[in-house]
Amino acid sequence: MILAALLILILSFIAEMFLPWWSIATVAFAVGFVKTATGWKSFWAGFLGVGFLWWMTSGTIHIRTDGILTSKVAEMLTLPLPILVILITGLIGGLVGGLAASSGFHFRAIVKR
C-alpha cells in the first residue's frame, strides 16, 4: 500500500504539471488497476497519495503567499481559520484519489472474470 501511495503521489505530481487537476483520478485509477491487492488498500493508497500531495501543495501556496490567498479563500467560504482551507483541500483530493484507485481495483476484478 505504501508503494502504491508513493507511486500515486509522484505520478500525480508530474501529471498535474502538464494536465488538468482531474488527471490525479486517472493516475490513481491506473495504479489501483495495476498495483493494489484489495479494495480498501487501493482506497487508502489513493487517499494518502493524492491527499498528501494536495495538502503539501496548498501548504506551500499558503507559505509562499504569506497566508493571504488562504485567508481570502477562507473568507469567501466563511471558514473561521485559513488553515481549514488547507485541510479541506487535502481531504477533497484524498477522496478523489481514493475513490479513483478503488475504482481501478474493482475494474480489474471485473475484467478478470
N, C-alpha and C positions, 0 to 999 in steps of 0.2 A: 504494500500500500504506500509506503514512504517513497519508493522508487517511482511509482506511478504519479504521486503528488508532485514530486520534483520534476518529472518529465512534463507534466501538465503546466507547471509554473514556468519552466524555461521556454517551452514551445509557445505558450500563450503570450509571454513577454515579447518574443520575437514576432509573433503574428500581429500583435497589437501595434507594432511599429509601422506596419505597412497596410493593415486591413482594418475594417470597422470593429467596433467593440464586440460584436457578436461572434467574431472569429474565435473567441475563447470557447464558445459552445462547440464548434466543430473540432477544435483541438481536444477538448475533454471527451467528446463523443468518440473520436478516433482512439485515444488512449484507453478509454473504457472498453472499447471493442477489442483491442489487441492485448492489453496488459493486465487487466484485473481478474481476480479469482471469484468474487461474489458480488452481488448487487450492492450490499451495504459497504463493502470495501471500496467499490468503484465510486459510490456516492461520496464517501469521506475523502477519497483521494482527490476527486474533483473539487469538493468543497474547500479542502485545505489548500490545494494548489492555486486555484483562482482567487479564493478569499484572501489568502496571504498576499498574492500579487496585487490585488486591488487595494488592500489595506496599506501595503507599503507604498504604492503609487500615490494614494490620496494623502498619506502621511508626508511623503516627500513634497507634494504640492503645497501642503499646509506649511511646511518649514520654509520652502523657497519663497512663499508669498507673505511670510511673517503672520500667517493666520488670517489675512484679510479676505481671501477667497472663501475659506470655510466659514468665516463669520458672516459673510454676506449670504451664502447659501443657507446657513442655519437660520438666519433672519427670515429669508424667503419661506423656509419650511416651518417656521415658528418653533424651532427647537431651542431649548434653553442653553445648550452648550455646543460650541462649534465642534468639539471632539466627537459628538454624536454623528456628525456627517461622515467622519472617517469610519466609525464603527458600522454605520448603516451601509456605507459603500462596500465595505468588506463582506458584510452579510449578504447583500444582494448579489455580488459577484460570486460568492461561495455557493449560493443557492443555484445560480445559473450553471456554474461548473459542475456541481454535484448532480443536478438533475440530468445534465447532458452526459456525464460519464456513466451514470446509472442507465440511461437510455442506450448508450453504446453497448454496455454489458448485456442488457436484455435483448437488444437487436441481434447480437452474436448468438444468444441462446435460441432465438427464433430461426436464424439462418442455419444453425447446425442441425435442426430437426429434419 
